Amino acid sequence: MNLVSMKNTCGANATAPIKRSDFGVDKYAPKLADEVNIVIQIEATKD
């Protein structure tokens, strides 16, 4: 329960490492790291 809106709320966090080179993004290699972290945050509220 979200105390501000008083509605049922749920949320989640997810992270995933990916390699830029797997997607053909290697223009500045090796000056930039090949592995980057994707961070996803989501929240849902039930009306």
Secondary structure, DSSP 8 states (H G I E B T S, - for coil): --TTT-S-EEEEEEEEEEEGGGGT--TTTTTS-SEEEEEEEEEEE--
